Amino acid sequence: MSYLTSPCRSRFAKPGGVGLRGVTPVHLIGRAYSDTLQSFTVSRRRCRATAAPVITTGRRAKNGAGFKGLAMRLSDILQPDCVKVPLDATSSQEAIGELIDLLVAKTGLSDADELKRAVWQREQTRTTGIGHGIAIPHGKNSGCDRLQMAIGKPATPIDFDAVDGRPVDLIFLLASPVDQTGPHIQALANISRMLTDDTFRDEIKKAQSPDQLYQLICEHEAQRTA
């Protein structure tokens, strides 16, 4: 089985699928993100060249298609009403569906069924449970005109077949246009980088409301760019 097609779990688990050895949460998140980045790099090479704008910086342009100024912030692509605490879902597929339905309701994203199929197919190919209770399911959709994100905190941790075997208690869902890969990769990198901060990761998991979770992200990003 090749590096790109093998499940993340197989790269971290001991023979027999029991436990991990010598892998810290930070290393786990970084290595799992590396897998995702490799996958997207391959996909990008196979895509046709397009003239679609790529987000490379952090201020939203007036037409909403791109950003100008500083590095991209997650708060640039996350609406406060696209955060749900708690989620009603009790399974990974239900959680993905619930967050996509939230995006459709709050952003006008169309063809929810297509996006659900794309995200779930990606999830079955390789888990997006990157370890330490975090999952970042993601997919592309023809009804999506720009990169969008939703965040959910399950009422009870959910099994995502994560690379460390732990259930997930914080989910970041990304949806992007079919002809854009760069912004998607940048958002994945930002999420991964943010969650390597142990203190912040603990704080955000303790959020009791959507507004509290959203504000924690905004404050964390403001501190990093101050």
Long-range contacts (C-beta under 8 A, 24 or more apart in sequence): 3-38, 4-38, 4-39, 4-42, 5-125, 7-126, 7-127, 8-32, 8-35, 8-126, 8-127, 8-129, 8-130, 8-163, 9-127, 9-161, 9-162, 9-163, 9-165, 11-35, 11-163, 12-131, 12-163, 12-164, 13-163, 13-165, 19-165, 20-164, 20-165, 23-164, 25-131, 25-132, 25-198, 25-201, 26-196, 26-198, 28-130, 28-131, 28-132, 28-163, 28-164, 29-130, 29-131, 29-132, 29-134, 29-192, 29-195, 29-196, 30-192, 30-196, 32-130, 32-131, 32-163, 33-130, 33-188, 33-189, 33-192, 35-126, 36-128, 36-130, 36-136, 36-188, 37-185, 37-188, 37-189, 39-126, 40-181, 40-184, 40-185, 40-188, 41-185, 43-181, 44-181, 44-182, 47-179, 47-181, 48-179, 50-179, 50-180, 52-177, 52-179, 52-180, 53-180, 54-180, 54-182, 54-183, 55-147, 55-182, 55-183, 55-186, 56-182, 56-186, 64-146, 65-146, 70-225, 71-225, 72-183, 72-186, 72-187, 72-190, 73-190, 73-221, 73-225, 74-149, 74-187, 74-190, 74-191, 74-194, 74-217, 74-221, 75-214, 75-217, 75-218, 75-221, 77-146, 77-147, 77-148, 77-149, 77-183, 77-187, 78-149, 78-150, 78-151, 78-214, 78-217, 79-106, 79-107, 80-210, 80-211, 80-214, 81-106, 81-210, 82-106, 82-107, 82-148, 82-149, 82-150, 82-151, 83-150, 83-151, 83-152, 83-210, 83-211, 83-213, 83-214, 84-150, 84-151, 84-152, 84-153, 84-210, 85-152, 85-153, 85-207, 85-208, 85-209, 85-210, 85-212, 85-213, 86-152, 86-153, 86-154, 86-155, 87-152, 87-153, 87-154, 87-155, 87-171, 88-155, 89-152, 89-154, 89-158, 90-154, 90-156, 90-158, 91-158, 91-159, 92-123, 92-129, 92-135, 92-137, 92-158, 92-159, 92-160, 92-161, 92-168, 93-120, 93-123, 95-137, 95-152, 95-154, 95-158, 95-171, 96-120, 96-123, 96-137, 96-173, 98-152, 99-137, 99-150, 99-151, 99-152, 99-171, 99-173, 100-150, 100-173, 100-175, 102-150, 102-152, 103-148, 103-150, 103-173, 103-175, 107-148, 109-141, 109-143, 109-144, 109-148, 109-175, 110-143, 111-141, 111-142, 111-143, 114-141, 114-142, 114-143, 115-139, 115-141, 115-143, 115-144, 115-175, 119-173, 119-175, 123-160, 127-160, 127-161, 127-162, 127-163, 128-160, 129-160, 129-161, 129-162, 129-163, 129-166, 129-168, 130-162, 130-163, 130-192, 131-162, 131-163, 131-164, 131-166, 132-164, 132-166, 132-195, 132-201, 133-157, 133-162, 133-166, 133-167, 133-168, 133-169, 133-170, 133-205, 134-168, 134-170, 134-171, 134-172, 134-195, 134-201, 135-160, 135-162, 135-168, 135-170, 135-171, 135-172, 136-171, 136-172, 136-173, 136-174, 136-188, 136-191, 136-192, 137-171, 137-172, 137-173, 137-174, 138-173, 138-174, 138-175, 138-176, 138-184, 138-188, 139-174, 139-175, 139-176, 140-175, 140-176, 140-177, 140-178, 140-184, 141-175, 141-176, 141-177, 141-178, 142-177, 142-178, 144-175, 144-176, 144-177, 144-178, 145-177, 146-176, 146-177, 147-174, 147-175, 147-176, 147-177, 147-180, 147-183, 147-184, 147-187, 148-174, 148-175, 148-176, 149-173, 149-174, 149-175, 149-187, 150-175, 151-213, 151-214, 153-205, 153-207, 153-213, 169-205, 170-204, 170-205, 194-220, 194-221
